[in-house]
């Protein structure tokens, strides 16, 4: 028996239903745990899910954007605690459709994505993401991640900043 070929619309519907079921279960589970443990602290986490179409024929026929960074890792080197450094991550849209950055977030409050393009970037064009690292209270080796979410085939790209922060006693 031949497996049925899933169309893009069917794949989207399946993904939407699965996402709804997962979110519903998470909500029910969260509500139950809140009722049982009212006095416990609540923490949240951001989860980035890479979702790509399983049907290769759909991707071949549809022009897609692609994001290509000049560097995905920038080493700030040795810096004194309390200093702030700003860097940029240049990138190009190497795809065949307009690229839209949906979100740029960081792994820590000491690292902030200051500036990133809010408008679509045409194929062959580029831009940059500006990131600021504040070393206050961050002595030692640091590795901070920047999560870039876009409409590219690879929907989430992780950029990395590293620094060796020296405190007054080192």
N, C-alpha and C positions, 0 to 999 in steps of 0.2 A: 504494500500500500504506500503510495507516494504521500509525503507530508504536504500539507496545504501551505501554499505561499501566502505570507501575511503581507497585506498592503500597508502603506504608510498610515492611512486613516485607522485601520484596525490596530496597528501597533500603538498608535497614539491613544486609542480607546483603552487598550489593555493596560498601558502604562498609567493612564489616569485612574482606572479602576483599582489597580494594585496600589497606587499611591494613596488613594482615598481609604482603602482598607487598612493600610499600615498606619496612616495618621489617626484613623478611628480607633484602632487597637491601642495606639500610644496614648490617646486621650483618655480612654476608659481605664487603662492601667494607671495613668497619672492621677485620675480622679480617685481611684480606689486607694492608691498609696497615700494620697493627701488625707483621706478620711481616717485611715488607720494610724498615720503618723503626723499629726498636726503640728507637733512641736519641733520637728526636724527642719533644718535649713534646706532650702531648695537651691540647686545649682542648675545652670543651663549650659549647653554646649552648641556651637554651630557645627552643622554637618554639611559638607559639600559632597554632593552625589554627582558623579560623572554619568551622564546618560547619552548614549549614542544609538542611532538607528541600527537595528540588527540586519535589515535588508540592504545588502550592498548595492543592489540595482537602484534603489532610491537615491543613495548618495552619489552614484556615478552620474545620474541624470540631473541632479540638482547642484547648481554652483554653490559652493560653501566658502565662507571666510576662513582664514587660517592666521593665527597670531604667531609671529616669530620674534623672539627677543634677542637683542644683541648679546646680552649676558643674562643668565638667570640666577647667578650668584655674584654678589659684590662683597668683598672683604674690606671693611673699614680700617683694618689694621689695629694698631695699639692706640688707645685714646684714654685721656684722663677722665675719671668719674665726674659727672656733672656736665660734660661737654655734649653738645647737640650737633649731629652731622646730618646733612641732607644730601641725598643722592637721587639720580634718575635712572630708570630702566627704560631705554629706548626700545621700540618695537616697530615692526612692519606688518601690514596686512598682506600676507603672501598668498592669499586665497583669491577666489574669483567672484566674491560677493561682498557687500559692505559688512564691516566688522563693528559690532556694538559691544562695549564693555558694560555688563549689567551691574557688576559690583567689584570693588576692590577692598578687601578687609585684611587685617593683620592678626597675628597670633598673640600679640601682647599690647597692652596699653602704652608701652614705652615706644612703640613703633607706629607711626601714623602715615597713612597714604594721604598726603596733602592735596595732590592735584592729579587728576586723570581725566581723559577726554570723555565728555558726556554725549557727544554727537557721533554719528556713524563715521567710520574711517573707510574711505574708498579703497578698492584693491590697488596694490602697489604703493599706497601712501603709508605714512608712519606717524607716530606720536610718541609720547613718553608718559611714564607714571613717576611722579615725584613722591619720595618717601623720606620721612624724618625719623631718626633714631635718637632718643634722649637717654644718655647713659647714667643718669642720676639713680643711685641705688642698685646698679647693675654690674658690680665688680666681678671680674673673672671672664671666662669665655662665654660669649653670647651668640646664639643662633636664632634669628627671628624670621618668621615666614610671612610672606605677603601672598594672598590668594586672589587671583585675577579670574573672574567669572565672565565669560563672553558667549556669543552665539557661534563660536568656532566649533569645528568638529570635535576637537579636544576642548571641552567646555570650561575646565578649570586648569589653570597653570599656576604652579607654586614657585614664587621667587624667594630667594634667600639672602639675608644680610647677616654677616658675621662680624664680630668685633671682639677685641681683647681689651677689656676695661680695667684700668689700673687705679686702685684706690690710694689713699694717702699713706697706707702702711705697706705698700708693696714695692 
